[in-house]
Amino acid sequence: MLNLSVRRRHEQSYEQLRQSMLDETSRFIEWGLRHPQAIPRIPTHPVGHGSFPEQLKAWFWRWIWRQDMNAPE
């Protein structure tokens, strides 16, 4: 969804960059509200009570970055 090139961002003023980021965020939120099944569920647990297993952490971040979930570690 991030489609601005580094060069284009460098050439934008602060206000232009700010507005483009707000517009992009708004489009993502609107899309997410129309397609809730496509939004990843972020695992949670109470603060200060344990941790997630390393395997779950690795799976989650591979999934977020759209890497092949069936690839060997």
MOHUMO-V743573 format. One record per pair of residues at least 12 apart in sequence whose C-alpha atoms are under 10 Angstrom apart, sorted by the first residue. I is the first residue (numbers start at 0). J is the second residue. If there is no record, write none. Layout:
{{I:J} {I:J}}
//
This chain:
{{0:23} {0:24} {0:26} {0:27} {1:20} {1:23} {1:24} {2:23} {3:16} {3:19} {3:20} {39:59} {39:62} {39:63} {40:59} {41:59} {41:63} {42:55} {42:56} {42:59} {54:72} {57:72} {58:72}}
//
